[in-house]
Amino acid sequence: MQRLAIYTTADGAEVAVQVADDVLAPGVTLRGGGGGGALVERTQQNLDDVLANTRPAVRSLLRQLREHEDAPDELEVEFGIQVSLEVGAFIASADSSANFKVTMRWHRPPS
């Protein structure tokens, strides 16, 4: 059964996100489910806070790539973000199982 979590964003909007968990997380309120459809859960977690869990990994990767002596003029990073009610957001493969496929590009300004 597909599991969806309803998150609130920093601006107060609500967003439904398919989550990776197989078990019900503590503090989650059920809002649907049953006959073969999706199990919808309302969470108290803020989506902005959950997604912020991926920032340290992205910063570390960029720092390593930029500090390399042969750093490229253009840098593109692609990764997936998977959302879990238990652990928040984490870096996942950039395939169809990721909730978000992120491509980031930087162009080095001319010297």
Buried (B, 14 or more C-beta within 10 A) or exposed (E): EEBBBBBBEEEEEEEEBEBBBEEEBEEBEEEEBEEEEBBBBBBEBEBEBBBEBBEEEBEEBBEEEEEEEEEEEEBEBEBBBBBBBEEBBBBBEBEEEBBBBBEEEBEEEEE
